[in-house]
Amino acid sequence: MEKHNVAIFKPYSFETGQKIRIEGGKRNGDWEVIGVSDYKVKLRCPVSKREFEWSRFCYFAEERSEEQWPLKD
């Protein structure tokens, strides 16, 4: 049997109140999780306070402690 490098992706289990940072893509930036359902996640921008609800889309990469949130340019 041949061996290969395989990338494994697992859906992320969001929790209301989490502070998250998405690096890359059209949803790039800092967000607060304000709602979670089986199929959707509702996020709020901590700067503009705008809210968006999207189908679950994120996959966990890493968790960092002592990170500034939100980032200021």
PyMOL Python script that loads the backbone (N, CA, C, O; Angstrom):
from pymol import cmd

cmd.read_pdbstr("""\
ATOM      1  N   MET A   1       0.851  -1.180   0.000  1.00  0.00           N
ATOM      2  CA  MET A   1       0.000   0.000   0.000  1.00  0.00           C
ATOM      3  C   MET A   1       0.894   1.240   0.000  1.00  0.00           C
ATOM      4  O   MET A   1       1.824   1.346   0.799  1.00  0.00           O
ATOM      5  N   GLU A   2       0.601   2.176  -0.906  1.00  0.00           N
ATOM      6  CA  GLU A   2       1.364   3.409  -1.017  1.00  0.00           C
ATOM      7  C   GLU A   2       1.008   4.387   0.091  1.00  0.00           C
ATOM      8  O   GLU A   2      -0.156   4.493   0.479  1.00  0.00           O
ATOM      9  N   LYS A   3       2.008   5.105   0.602  1.00  0.00           N
ATOM     10  CA  LYS A   3       1.798   6.121   1.632  1.00  0.00           C
ATOM     11  C   LYS A   3       1.828   7.499   0.982  1.00  0.00           C
ATOM     12  O   LYS A   3       2.607   7.737   0.060  1.00  0.00           O
ATOM     13  N   HIS A   4       0.970   8.416   1.469  1.00  0.00           N
ATOM     14  CA  HIS A   4       0.890   9.771   0.929  1.00  0.00           C
ATOM     15  C   HIS A   4       0.766  10.780   2.060  1.00  0.00           C
ATOM     16  O   HIS A   4       0.314  10.443   3.154  1.00  0.00           O
ATOM     17  N   ASN A   5       1.163  12.003   1.799  1.00  0.00           N
ATOM     18  CA  ASN A   5       0.874  13.103   2.714  1.00  0.00           C
ATOM     19  C   ASN A   5      -0.580  13.494   2.494  1.00  0.00           C
ATOM     20  O   ASN A   5      -1.003  13.711   1.359  1.00  0.00           O
ATOM     21  N   VAL A   6      -1.337  13.581   3.562  1.00  0.00           N
ATOM     22  CA  VAL A   6      -2.765  13.877   3.470  1.00  0.00           C
ATOM     23  C   VAL A   6      -3.096  15.026   4.417  1.00  0.00           C
ATOM     24  O   VAL A   6      -2.749  14.983   5.597  1.00  0.00           O
ATOM     25  N   ALA A   7      -3.764  16.047   3.902  1.00  0.00           N
ATOM     26  CA  ALA A   7      -4.225  17.157   4.749  1.00  0.00           C
ATOM     27  C   ALA A   7      -5.587  16.767   5.328  1.00  0.00           C
ATOM     28  O   ALA A   7      -6.500  16.398   4.590  1.00  0.00           O
ATOM     29  N   ILE A   8      -5.713  16.851   6.647  1.00  0.00           N
ATOM     30  CA  ILE A   8      -6.944  16.485   7.336  1.00  0.00           C
ATOM     31  C   ILE A   8      -7.618  17.765   7.843  1.00  0.00           C
ATOM     32  O   ILE A   8      -6.969  18.582   8.496  1.00  0.00           O
ATOM     33  N   PHE A   9      -8.891  17.945   7.553  1.00  0.00           N
ATOM     34  CA  PHE A   9      -9.658  19.102   7.987  1.00  0.00           C
ATOM     35  C   PHE A   9     -10.798  18.631   8.886  1.00  0.00           C
ATOM     36  O   PHE A   9     -11.485  17.655   8.583  1.00  0.00           O
ATOM     37  N   LYS A  10     -10.984  19.342   9.992  1.00  0.00           N
ATOM     38  CA  LYS A  10     -12.087  19.031  10.902  1.00  0.00           C
ATOM     39  C   LYS A  10     -12.880  20.309  11.149  1.00  0.00           C
ATOM     40  O   LYS A  10     -12.282  21.358  11.392  1.00  0.00           O
ATOM     41  N   PRO A  11     -14.212  20.250  11.094  1.00  0.00           N
ATOM     42  CA  PRO A  11     -15.013  21.435  11.393  1.00  0.00           C
ATOM     43  C   PRO A  11     -14.739  21.909  12.823  1.00  0.00           C
ATOM     44  O   PRO A  11     -14.521  21.102  13.727  1.00  0.00           O
ATOM     45  N   TYR A  12     -14.756  23.207  13.005  1.00  0.00           N
ATOM     46  CA  TYR A  12     -14.493  23.792  14.309  1.00  0.00           C
ATOM     47  C   TYR A  12     -15.792  23.958  15.086  1.00  0.00           C
ATOM     48  O   TYR A  12     -16.795  24.406  14.531  1.00  0.00           O
ATOM     49  N   SER A  13     -15.778  23.604  16.354  1.00  0.00           N
ATOM     50  CA  SER A  13     -16.954  23.753  17.224  1.00  0.00           C
ATOM     51  C   SER A  13     -16.927  25.130  17.874  1.00  0.00           C
ATOM     52  O   SER A  13     -16.291  25.326  18.910  1.00  0.00           O
ATOM     53  N   PHE A  14     -17.618  26.076  17.261  1.00  0.00           N
ATOM     54  CA  PHE A  14     -17.677  27.431  17.797  1.00  0.00           C
ATOM     55  C   PHE A  14     -18.440  27.455  19.111  1.00  0.00           C
ATOM     56  O   PHE A  14     -19.322  26.626  19.335  1.00  0.00           O
ATOM     57  N   GLU A  15     -18.103  28.411  19.990  1.00  0.00           N
ATOM     58  CA  GLU A  15     -18.827  28.637  21.232  1.00  0.00           C
ATOM     59  C   GLU A  15     -19.161  30.119  21.333  1.00  0.00           C
ATOM     60  O   GLU A  15     -18.307  30.968  21.078  1.00  0.00           O
ATOM     61  N   THR A  16     -20.394  30.430  21.701  1.00  0.00           N
ATOM     62  CA  THR A  16     -20.811  31.813  21.865  1.00  0.00           C
ATOM     63  C   THR A  16     -19.884  32.511  22.858  1.00  0.00           C
ATOM     64  O   THR A  16     -19.572  31.971  23.919  1.00  0.00           O
ATOM     65  N   GLY A  17     -19.452  33.717  22.499  1.00  0.00           N
ATOM     66  CA  GLY A  17     -18.560  34.501  23.343  1.00  0.00           C
ATOM     67  C   GLY A  17     -17.096  34.386  22.973  1.00  0.00           C
ATOM     68  O   GLY A  17     -16.273  35.154  23.472  1.00  0.00           O
ATOM     69  N   GLN A  18     -16.749  33.433  22.101  1.00  0.00           N
ATOM     70  CA  GLN A  18     -15.356  33.269  21.708  1.00  0.00           C
ATOM     71  C   GLN A  18     -14.863  34.474  20.925  1.00  0.00           C
ATOM     72  O   GLN A  18     -15.609  35.089  20.165  1.00  0.00           O
ATOM     73  N   LYS A  19     -13.591  34.798  21.126  1.00  0.00           N
ATOM     74  CA  LYS A  19     -12.896  35.797  20.323  1.00  0.00           C
ATOM     75  C   LYS A  19     -12.059  35.005  19.332  1.00  0.00           C
ATOM     76  O   LYS A  19     -11.245  34.171  19.727  1.00  0.00           O
ATOM     77  N   ILE A  20     -12.259  35.264  18.042  1.00  0.00           N
ATOM     78  CA  ILE A  20     -11.534  34.496  17.026  1.00  0.00           C
ATOM     79  C   ILE A  20     -10.852  35.446  16.042  1.00  0.00           C
ATOM     80  O   ILE A  20     -11.233  36.609  15.914  1.00  0.00           O
ATOM     81  N   ARG A  21      -9.852  34.932  15.360  1.00  0.00           N
ATOM     82  CA  ARG A  21      -9.170  35.668  14.301  1.00  0.00           C
ATOM     83  C   ARG A  21      -9.098  34.758  13.086  1.00  0.00           C
ATOM     84  O   ARG A  21      -8.596  33.636  13.165  1.00  0.00           O
ATOM     85  N   ILE A  22      -9.603  35.249  11.963  1.00  0.00           N
ATOM     86  CA  ILE A  22      -9.539  34.507  10.710  1.00  0.00           C
ATOM     87  C   ILE A  22      -8.408  35.113   9.894  1.00  0.00           C
ATOM     88  O   ILE A  22      -8.406  36.312   9.614  1.00  0.00           O
ATOM     89  N   GLU A  23      -7.462  34.290   9.520  1.00  0.00           N
ATOM     90  CA  GLU A  23      -6.317  34.767   8.753  1.00  0.00           C
ATOM     91  C   GLU A  23      -6.466  34.309   7.314  1.00  0.00           C
ATOM     92  O   GLU A  23      -6.349  33.123   7.005  1.00  0.00           O
ATOM     93  N   GLY A  24      -6.731  35.280   6.431  1.00  0.00           N
ATOM     94  CA  GLY A  24      -6.878  34.991   5.013  1.00  0.00           C
ATOM     95  C   GLY A  24      -8.333  34.893   4.597  1.00  0.00           C
ATOM     96  O   GLY A  24      -9.217  34.696   5.431  1.00  0.00           O
ATOM     97  N   GLY A  25      -8.572  35.031   3.310  1.00  0.00           N
ATOM     98  CA  GLY A  25      -9.920  34.910   2.759  1.00  0.00           C
ATOM     99  C   GLY A  25     -10.744  36.165   2.943  1.00  0.00           C
ATOM    100  O   GLY A  25     -10.277  37.153   3.510  1.00  0.00           O
ATOM    101  N   LYS A  26     -11.966  36.120   2.463  1.00  0.00           N
ATOM    102  CA  LYS A  26     -12.824  37.304   2.489  1.00  0.00           C
ATOM    103  C   LYS A  26     -13.354  37.643   3.879  1.00  0.00           C
ATOM    104  O   LYS A  26     -13.862  38.747   4.076  1.00  0.00           O
ATOM    105  N   ARG A  27     -13.254  36.740   4.840  1.00  0.00           N
ATOM    106  CA  ARG A  27     -13.715  37.002   6.215  1.00  0.00           C
ATOM    107  C   ARG A  27     -12.544  37.305   7.146  1.00  0.00           C
ATOM    108  O   ARG A  27     -12.681  37.231   8.367  1.00  0.00           O
ATOM    109  N   ASN A  28     -11.405  37.641   6.572  1.00  0.00           N
ATOM    110  CA  ASN A  28     -10.180  37.946   7.303  1.00  0.00           C
ATOM    111  C   ASN A  28     -10.420  38.985   8.396  1.00  0.00           C
ATOM    112  O   ASN A  28     -11.074  40.001   8.158  1.00  0.00           O
ATOM    113  N   GLY A  29      -9.892  38.729   9.594  1.00  0.00           N
ATOM    114  CA  GLY A  29      -9.972  39.718  10.666  1.00  0.00           C
ATOM    115  C   GLY A  29     -10.413  39.119  11.984  1.00  0.00           C
ATOM    116  O   GLY A  29     -10.539  37.903  12.127  1.00  0.00           O
ATOM    117  N   ASP A  30     -10.645  40.005  12.950  1.00  0.00           N
ATOM    118  CA  ASP A  30     -11.070  39.607  14.294  1.00  0.00           C
ATOM    119  C   ASP A  30     -12.584  39.627  14.389  1.00  0.00           C
ATOM    120  O   ASP A  30     -13.244  40.511  13.844  1.00  0.00           O
ATOM    121  N   TRP A  31     -13.129  38.631  15.098  1.00  0.00           N
ATOM    122  CA  TRP A  31     -14.576  38.473  15.233  1.00  0.00           C
ATOM    123  C   TRP A  31     -14.908  37.966  16.619  1.00  0.00           C
ATOM    124  O   TRP A  31     -14.085  37.328  17.276  1.00  0.00           O
ATOM    125  N   GLU A  32     -16.128  38.257  17.059  1.00  0.00           N
ATOM    126  CA  GLU A  32     -16.673  37.663  18.271  1.00  0.00           C
ATOM    127  C   GLU A  32     -17.829  36.760  17.854  1.00  0.00           C
ATOM    128  O   GLU A  32     -18.688  37.169  17.072  1.00  0.00           O
ATOM    129  N   VAL A  33     -17.853  35.542  18.370  1.00  0.00           N
ATOM    130  CA  VAL A  33     -18.935  34.606  18.063  1.00  0.00           C
ATOM    131  C   VAL A  33     -20.130  34.988  18.936  1.00  0.00           C
ATOM    132  O   VAL A  33     -20.043  34.954  20.164  1.00  0.00           O
ATOM    133  N   ILE A  34     -21.250  35.353  18.297  1.00  0.00           N
ATOM    134  CA  ILE A  34     -22.429  35.783  19.061  1.00  0.00           C
ATOM    135  C   ILE A  34     -23.611  34.833  18.904  1.00  0.00           C
ATOM    136  O   ILE A  34     -24.647  35.034  19.537  1.00  0.00           O
ATOM    137  N   GLY A  35     -23.476  33.808  18.075  1.00  0.00           N
ATOM    138  CA  GLY A  35     -24.543  32.830  17.920  1.00  0.00           C
ATOM    139  C   GLY A  35     -24.056  31.614  17.161  1.00  0.00           C
ATOM    140  O   GLY A  35     -23.241  31.729  16.246  1.00  0.00           O
ATOM    141  N   VAL A  36     -24.554  30.454  17.540  1.00  0.00           N
ATOM    142  CA  VAL A  36     -24.139  29.203  16.904  1.00  0.00           C
ATOM    143  C   VAL A  36     -25.355  28.298  16.769  1.00  0.00           C
ATOM    144  O   VAL A  36     -26.120  28.128  17.718  1.00  0.00           O
ATOM    145  N   SER A  37     -25.530  27.717  15.580  1.00  0.00           N
ATOM    146  CA  SER A  37     -26.552  26.688  15.389  1.00  0.00           C
ATOM    147  C   SER A  37     -25.874  25.487  14.736  1.00  0.00           C
ATOM    148  O   SER A  37     -24.662  25.497  14.523  1.00  0.00           O
ATOM    149  N   ASP A  38     -26.647  24.460  14.420  1.00  0.00           N
ATOM    150  CA  ASP A  38     -26.063  23.279  13.773  1.00  0.00           C
ATOM    151  C   ASP A  38     -25.456  23.606  12.412  1.00  0.00           C
ATOM    152  O   ASP A  38     -24.518  22.941  11.972  1.00  0.00           O
ATOM    153  N   TYR A  39     -25.988  24.630  11.745  1.00  0.00           N
ATOM    154  CA  TYR A  39     -25.556  24.922  10.376  1.00  0.00           C
ATOM    155  C   TYR A  39     -24.961  26.306  10.182  1.00  0.00           C
ATOM    156  O   TYR A  39     -24.290  26.548   9.179  1.00  0.00           O
ATOM    157  N   LYS A  40     -25.191  27.217  11.114  1.00  0.00           N
ATOM    158  CA  LYS A  40     -24.774  28.615  10.939  1.00  0.00           C
ATOM    159  C   LYS A  40     -23.948  29.091  12.126  1.00  0.00           C
ATOM    160  O   LYS A  40     -24.028  28.539  13.223  1.00  0.00           O
ATOM    161  N   VAL A  41     -23.147  30.133  11.879  1.00  0.00           N
ATOM    162  CA  VAL A  41     -22.423  30.830  12.941  1.00  0.00           C
ATOM    163  C   VAL A  41     -22.643  32.320  12.716  1.00  0.00           C
ATOM    164  O   VAL A  41     -22.556  32.803  11.587  1.00  0.00           O
ATOM    165  N   LYS A  42     -22.929  33.050  13.797  1.00  0.00           N
ATOM    166  CA  LYS A  42     -23.162  34.489  13.716  1.00  0.00           C
ATOM    167  C   LYS A  42     -21.988  35.194  14.380  1.00  0.00           C
ATOM    168  O   LYS A  42     -21.659  34.929  15.536  1.00  0.00           O
ATOM    169  N   LEU A  43     -21.355  36.105  13.623  1.00  0.00           N
ATOM    170  CA  LEU A  43     -20.165  36.794  14.089  1.00  0.00           C
ATOM    171  C   LEU A  43     -20.384  38.299  14.109  1.00  0.00           C
ATOM    172  O   LEU A  43     -21.144  38.845  13.309  1.00  0.00           O
ATOM    173  N   ARG A  44     -19.688  38.970  15.059  1.00  0.00           N
ATOM    174  CA  ARG A  44     -19.745  40.432  15.135  1.00  0.00           C
ATOM    175  C   ARG A  44     -18.315  40.963  15.069  1.00  0.00           C
ATOM    176  O   ARG A  44     -17.413  40.447  15.729  1.00  0.00           O
ATOM    177  N   CYS A  45     -18.127  42.012  14.256  1.00  0.00           N
ATOM    178  CA  CYS A  45     -16.844  42.696  14.178  1.00  0.00           C
ATOM    179  C   CYS A  45     -16.699  43.554  15.427  1.00  0.00           C
ATOM    180  O   CYS A  45     -17.606  44.327  15.736  1.00  0.00           O
ATOM    181  N   PRO A  46     -15.573  43.443  16.169  1.00  0.00           N
ATOM    182  CA  PRO A  46     -15.407  44.211  17.407  1.00  0.00           C
ATOM    183  C   PRO A  46     -15.153  45.702  17.162  1.00  0.00           C
ATOM    184  O   PRO A  46     -15.262  46.508  18.086  1.00  0.00           O
ATOM    185  N   VAL A  47     -14.823  46.066  15.945  1.00  0.00           N
ATOM    186  CA  VAL A  47     -14.537  47.466  15.622  1.00  0.00           C
ATOM    187  C   VAL A  47     -15.791  48.168  15.099  1.00  0.00           C
ATOM    188  O   VAL A  47     -16.218  49.180  15.654  1.00  0.00           O
ATOM    189  N   SER A  48     -16.382  47.625  14.023  1.00  0.00           N
ATOM    190  CA  SER A  48     -17.550  48.268  13.401  1.00  0.00           C
ATOM    191  C   SER A  48     -18.864  47.857  14.062  1.00  0.00           C
ATOM    192  O   SER A  48     -19.886  48.518  13.876  1.00  0.00           O
ATOM    193  N   LYS A  49     -18.843  46.766  14.835  1.00  0.00           N
ATOM    194  CA  LYS A  49     -20.034  46.180  15.478  1.00  0.00           C
ATOM    195  C   LYS A  49     -21.015  45.569  14.476  1.00  0.00           C
ATOM    196  O   LYS A  49     -22.116  45.172  14.860  1.00  0.00           O
ATOM    197  N   ARG A  50     -20.634  45.487  13.200  1.00  0.00           N
ATOM    198  CA  ARG A  50     -21.505  44.850  12.201  1.00  0.00           C
ATOM    199  C   ARG A  50     -21.577  43.360  12.483  1.00  0.00           C
ATOM    200  O   ARG A  50     -20.609  42.754  12.944  1.00  0.00           O
ATOM    201  N   GLU A  51     -22.738  42.778  12.200  1.00  0.00           N
ATOM    202  CA  GLU A  51     -22.971  41.358  12.458  1.00  0.00           C
ATOM    203  C   GLU A  51     -23.258  40.635  11.154  1.00  0.00           C
ATOM    204  O   GLU A  51     -23.901  41.176  10.254  1.00  0.00           O
ATOM    205  N   PHE A  52     -22.773  39.405  11.066  1.00  0.00           N
ATOM    206  CA  PHE A  52     -22.960  38.576   9.876  1.00  0.00           C
ATOM    207  C   PHE A  52     -23.273  37.156  10.318  1.00  0.00           C
ATOM    208  O   PHE A  52     -22.743  36.678  11.321  1.00  0.00           O
ATOM    209  N   GLU A  53     -24.132  36.488   9.567  1.00  0.00           N
ATOM    210  CA  GLU A  53     -24.425  35.079   9.817  1.00  0.00           C
ATOM    211  C   GLU A  53     -24.053  34.301   8.567  1.00  0.00           C
ATOM    212  O   GLU A  53     -24.537  34.591   7.473  1.00  0.00           O
ATOM    213  N   TRP A  54     -23.194  33.315   8.742  1.00  0.00           N
ATOM    214  CA  TRP A  54     -22.724  32.512   7.623  1.00  0.00           C
ATOM    215  C   TRP A  54     -22.891  31.027   7.942  1.00  0.00           C
ATOM    216  O   TRP A  54     -22.981  30.627   9.103  1.00  0.00           O
ATOM    217  N   SER A  55     -22.930  30.227   6.887  1.00  0.00           N
ATOM    218  CA  SER A  55     -22.849  28.777   7.071  1.00  0.00           C
ATOM    219  C   SER A  55     -21.503  28.481   7.722  1.00  0.00           C
ATOM    220  O   SER A  55     -20.523  29.185   7.477  1.00  0.00           O
ATOM    221  N   ARG A  56     -21.456  27.449   8.542  1.00  0.00           N
ATOM    222  CA  ARG A  56     -20.185  27.095   9.195  1.00  0.00           C
ATOM    223  C   ARG A  56     -19.125  26.876   8.121  1.00  0.00           C
ATOM    224  O   ARG A  56     -19.369  26.200   7.121  1.00  0.00           O
ATOM    225  N   PHE A  57     -17.943  27.454   8.340  1.00  0.00           N
ATOM    226  CA  PHE A  57     -16.930  27.456   7.304  1.00  0.00           C
ATOM    227  C   PHE A  57     -15.519  27.273   7.824  1.00  0.00           C
ATOM    228  O   PHE A  57     -14.629  26.942   7.040  1.00  0.00           O
ATOM    229  N   CYS A  58     -15.273  27.474   9.106  1.00  0.00           N
ATOM    230  CA  CYS A  58     -13.910  27.503   9.638  1.00  0.00           C
ATOM    231  C   CYS A  58     -13.409  26.126  10.057  1.00  0.00           C
ATOM    232  O   CYS A  58     -14.176  25.230  10.408  1.00  0.00           O
ATOM    233  N   TYR A  59     -12.114  26.005  10.004  1.00  0.00           N
ATOM    234  CA  TYR A  59     -11.427  24.823  10.468  1.00  0.00           C
ATOM    235  C   TYR A  59     -10.327  25.270  11.413  1.00  0.00           C
ATOM    236  O   TYR A  59      -9.650  26.262  11.142  1.00  0.00           O
ATOM    237  N   PHE A  60     -10.138  24.564  12.507  1.00  0.00           N
ATOM    238  CA  PHE A  60      -9.187  24.961  13.535  1.00  0.00           C
ATOM    239  C   PHE A  60      -7.760  24.802  13.054  1.00  0.00           C
ATOM    240  O   PHE A  60      -7.411  23.774  12.472  1.00  0.00           O
ATOM    241  N   ALA A  61      -6.922  25.817  13.293  1.00  0.00           N
ATOM    242  CA  ALA A  61      -5.512  25.745  12.934  1.00  0.00           C
ATOM    243  C   ALA A  61      -4.620  25.734  14.180  1.00  0.00           C
ATOM    244  O   ALA A  61      -3.766  24.858  14.321  1.00  0.00           O
ATOM    245  N   GLU A  62      -4.813  26.700  15.080  1.00  0.00           N
ATOM    246  CA  GLU A  62      -4.033  26.747  16.312  1.00  0.00           C
ATOM    247  C   GLU A  62      -4.717  27.679  17.297  1.00  0.00           C
ATOM    248  O   GLU A  62      -5.591  28.462  16.923  1.00  0.00           O
ATOM    249  N   GLU A  63      -4.317  27.591  18.548  1.00  0.00           N
ATOM    250  CA  GLU A  63      -4.814  28.497  19.580  1.00  0.00           C
ATOM    251  C   GLU A  63      -3.617  29.187  20.207  1.00  0.00           C
ATOM    252  O   GLU A  63      -2.631  28.534  20.545  1.00  0.00           O
ATOM    253  N   ARG A  64      -3.694  30.508  20.368  1.00  0.00           N
ATOM    254  CA  ARG A  64      -2.595  31.282  20.950  1.00  0.00           C
ATOM    255  C   ARG A  64      -3.069  31.950  22.231  1.00  0.00           C
ATOM    256  O   ARG A  64      -4.212  32.401  22.310  1.00  0.00           O
ATOM    257  N   SER A  65      -2.187  32.019  23.250  1.00  0.00           N
ATOM    258  CA  SER A  65      -2.535  32.761  24.468  1.00  0.00           C
ATOM    259  C   SER A  65      -1.810  34.101  24.453  1.00  0.00           C
ATOM    260  O   SER A  65      -0.829  34.295  23.734  1.00  0.00           O
ATOM    261  N   GLU A  66      -2.319  35.010  25.261  1.00  0.00           N
ATOM    262  CA  GLU A  66      -1.706  36.335  25.403  1.00  0.00           C
ATOM    263  C   GLU A  66      -1.654  37.093  24.074  1.00  0.00           C
ATOM    264  O   GLU A  66      -0.705  37.835  23.821  1.00  0.00           O
ATOM    265  N   GLU A  67      -2.651  36.913  23.241  1.00  0.00           N
ATOM    266  CA  GLU A  67      -2.740  37.613  21.960  1.00  0.00           C
ATOM    267  C   GLU A  67      -3.555  38.888  22.110  1.00  0.00           C
ATOM    268  O   GLU A  67      -4.577  38.887  22.797  1.00  0.00           O
ATOM    269  N   GLN A  68      -3.123  39.972  21.482  1.00  0.00           N
ATOM    270  CA  GLN A  68      -3.934  41.183  21.459  1.00  0.00           C
ATOM    271  C   GLN A  68      -5.148  40.927  20.587  1.00  0.00           C
ATOM    272  O   GLN A  68      -5.033  40.360  19.500  1.00  0.00           O
ATOM    273  N   TRP A  69      -6.317  41.346  21.068  1.00  0.00           N
ATOM    274  CA  TRP A  69      -7.561  41.185  20.304  1.00  0.00           C
ATOM    275  C   TRP A  69      -8.479  42.330  20.640  1.00  0.00           C
ATOM    276  O   TRP A  69      -8.682  42.582  21.828  1.00  0.00           O
ATOM    277  N   PRO A  70      -9.055  43.050  19.684  1.00  0.00           N
ATOM    278  CA  PRO A  70      -8.748  42.935  18.256  1.00  0.00           C
ATOM    279  C   PRO A  70      -7.414  43.588  17.926  1.00  0.00           C
ATOM    280  O   PRO A  70      -6.895  44.410  18.681  1.00  0.00           O
ATOM    281  N   LEU A  71      -6.874  43.197  16.775  1.00  0.00           N
ATOM    282  CA  LEU A  71      -5.643  43.818  16.292  1.00  0.00           C
ATOM    283  C   LEU A  71      -5.969  45.217  15.797  1.00  0.00           C
ATOM    284  O   LEU A  71      -7.017  45.433  15.187  1.00  0.00           O
ATOM    285  N   LYS A  72      -5.103  46.141  16.048  1.00  0.00           N
ATOM    286  CA  LYS A  72      -5.275  47.512  15.561  1.00  0.00           C
ATOM    287  C   LYS A  72      -4.168  47.788  14.562  1.00  0.00           C
ATOM    288  O   LYS A  72      -2.995  47.530  14.832  1.00  0.00           O
ATOM    289  N   ASP A  73      -4.548  48.312  13.411  1.00  0.00           N
ATOM    290  CA  ASP A  73      -3.524  48.630  12.372  1.00  0.00           C
ATOM    291  C   ASP A  73      -2.791  49.905  12.686  1.00  0.00           C
ATOM    292  O   ASP A  73      -1.911  50.313  11.929  1.00  0.00           O
TER     293      ASP A  73
END
""", "prot")
cmd.dss("prot")
cmd.show_as("cartoon", "prot")
cmd.util.cbc("prot")
cmd.orient("prot")
